[in-house]
């Protein structure tokens, strides 16, 4: 049966990639905007993918509309607090809810789950991001403003099995990525939605996240221009490498993947999840599927 999937924010940057990915798989999309009557739109849908940020404003009402319609809900939020709120508010719901099925929140979770393998717990998981550049979309900038306002100048870190608030400047250091990236300056405590998804199903005492300094500087730079397409798929020239290192006592395991365009990679990630069988309840992508097998379905370059 041909699934019909509603896409909220279909005309946005990431939403456009999601609609194109659905089309490439022969799946009918139901484009939805902010003024769409969701009850009417979801009546003929099998699932909804929410691409409309900031998700602090859209996640809960769209989830409630999905519950009324009895359809699965997935989103691509990178907002850590929204993911945490979703788990807390909708635990035990009768529909499948899959938050943060995106570059931030989803990919790191899958890599961490794959790296840990048969480990029951880990002392620390480090997620290291190397981006060649970062031209944030208007949606990313808007989300950043919402998160900054919500945190009132503080940063969030995950330590001792809990989220904590930090003040002061984020630390800078060096991280040696696999070649050809090599050693880069990185900004620490760049906490992402993975610090909400990973501990929802993995026993990890501490999660640390570092981002290449050039990308952080781009993110906070004055240039308002968003991503510029350089290929027929609409992807930008941006490349990324994500390295996850899990540590338990003296043992260390890692999983690494690279690809093109952090916004574009979100589309096959969330669509792959939406087209699979989803059990009821709130659970992230790493908890729902065989992580290593799921990663193999994505247009990524695995690294040793």
Secondary structure, DSSP 8 states (H G I E B T S, - for coil): ---EEEEETTTSHHHHHHHHHHHHTT-EEEEE-TTS-HHHHHTT-SEEEE--S-HHHHHHHHHHHHHHHT-EEEE----HHHHHHHHHHSTT-SSEEE---SIIIIIHHHHHHHHHTT-SEEEEEEEEEEES-----HHHHHHHHHHHHHHTT-EEEEETTEEEEE-S---EEEEE-STTT-EEEEES----THHHHGGGTSEEEEEEEEEEHHHHHHHTSS--------STT---S-EEEEEEEEEETTEEEEEEEEEE-TTHHHHHHHHHHHTS---SEE--HHHHS-HHHHHHTSS-EEE-
